[in-house]
Amino acid sequence: MKKYILLLAAISFIGCESTIVEKSAGYDRNGSSYILGSDEDNQIAMDLVMAYADKNVDYMAEMMADSVTYAPPKGGISMTMSNDQVSDVVMQLHSPYDSIKRTIWNSVPLTKEGQDFTRVTVVFSENRFLKDGSQENLRIIDRIFIRDGKVFRVNQWDAEME
């Protein structure tokens, strides 16, 4: 009986060993491969998306690098702001709305081999409740770039939703 318990314990121990295997998560047009990024960076990006809707500018400033570049959804010129400007910019962007509700559908963190940052793609819906009583419904894709736990770039795309 002791042999069976010892054998079972040995099998359990061997079966519990974990091996980290980096598996390809796709390629870019030049053939460079991506691997899945960290859960921590993924969580930072999702929390940032929700912090914007909640006007939690303290969290946003805490998670952003010294300067952040924002590429607006409809194209145009990217805006680079210092961390000190985050609060003013967020409040200005929120000015037409009473509130914003976001629902995250999915997010995927990717890191390209040889680069020191993660790009997290967050897909979500956004319901904007305007001060005039009307409502806008959008589907949005944010690509959030994170290095050393700090956001340094956000690219955004949107489309109207039924």
Rosetta blueprint (number, residue, H / E / L):
1 M L
2 K H
3 K H
4 Y H
5 I H
6 L H
7 L H
8 L H
9 A H
10 A H
11 I H
12 S H
13 F H
14 I H
15 G H
16 C H
17 E L
18 S L
19 T L
20 I L
21 V L
22 E L
23 K L
24 S E
25 A E
26 G E
27 Y E
28 D L
29 R L
30 N L
31 G L
32 S L
33 S E
34 Y E
35 I E
36 L E
37 G L
38 S L
39 D H
40 E H
41 D H
42 N H
43 Q H
44 I H
45 A H
46 M H
47 D H
48 L H
49 V H
50 M H
51 A H
52 Y H
53 A H
54 D L
55 K L
56 N L
57 V H
58 D H
59 Y H
60 M H
61 A H
62 E H
63 M H
64 M E
65 A E
66 D E
67 S E
68 V E
69 T E
70 Y E
71 A E
72 P L
73 P L
74 K L
75 G L
76 G L
77 I L
78 S L
79 M E
80 T E
81 M E
82 S E
83 N H
84 D H
85 Q H
86 V H
87 S H
88 D H
89 V H
90 V H
91 M H
92 Q H
93 L H
94 H H
95 S L
96 P L
97 Y E
98 D E
99 S E
100 I E
101 K E
102 R E
103 T E
104 I E
105 W E
106 N E
107 S E
108 V E
109 P E
110 L E
111 T E
112 K E
113 E L
114 G L
115 Q L
116 D L
117 F L
118 T E
119 R E
120 V E
121 T E
122 V E
123 V E
124 F E
125 S E
126 E E
127 N E
128 R E
129 F E
130 L E
131 K L
132 D L
133 G L
134 S L
135 Q E
136 E E
137 N E
138 L E
139 R E
140 I E
141 I E
142 D E
143 R E
144 I E
145 F E
146 I E
147 R E
148 D L
149 G L
150 K E
151 V E
152 F E
153 R E
154 V E
155 N E
156 Q E
157 W E
158 D E
159 A E
160 E E
161 M L
162 E L
